[in-house]
Amino acid sequence: MSFLKPVAAAAALSLAAAAFSAPAKANANDAIIAGAAGFAIGTLFGHAAAQPRYGAPRAIYVAPHPVHVAPHSGIVHGVGYADWLVYCSAKYRSFNPETGLYLGFDGEYHPCRM
């Protein structure tokens, strides 16, 4: 489809060159040469007009996803600590007993509460 514009422009210029012939002493060879030159020039102009007009794509900045980490839960080893530790370890596979946090489905850490 992009080849149609250069051919149409070349054909139009070659017909125009053949229609406007040189003075009366010109012969048939001059008309053929003028038509060929018009076809060549029309092909060049048509090809230039058929080129797509777009620039390089712009760079898109994507901000990094913020990472939120809950502060330390302040767990104190005391009464009920063993029960809490067993409960949280059984309930959450991502539970960390040193921090008392587990990784939720939202990608953030949450304190484990009994």
Order of alpha helices (4+ residues) and beta strands (2+ residues): alpha-alpha-alpha-beta-beta
